[in-house]
Amino acid sequence: MSSKAASGDPTTIDQIIEALNSDKSIPDSLKTEISQDLRYKVSVVADLRGKNQELRQQVLGESDESTQKHMDYSSMDKQVLRHIQQLKIYNDLRDTAMKILAIMADQKKTDITAVAKELQVDTTDE
């Protein structure tokens, strides 16, 4: 989802939350809820990354040399994994944005498309 009104793409959670908080059309209680949800998801991802690293060290530390060679990721594998991570983040953010649009549409007693059009938000996946 892209916003024509956005001047730049937020790249960190703090920037996303700052952009969210600056939006006057979203109720403060909803901003707080979304901010807490995003921060929670970031902490879960950090925990999972730590556990992933621990497991990799355990597996690589206990395996023989030939297994280690097969477990090394090529640069292509790393690019694919990074792309998948970015897609997951994008999908989570898109889902959150759609929830916000749905809440706003519900409050205005209209549909999501009308709210998106009013806010100049493109809801198509391209």
Order of alpha helices (4+ residues) and beta strands (2+ residues): beta-alpha-alpha-alpha-alpha-alpha-beta
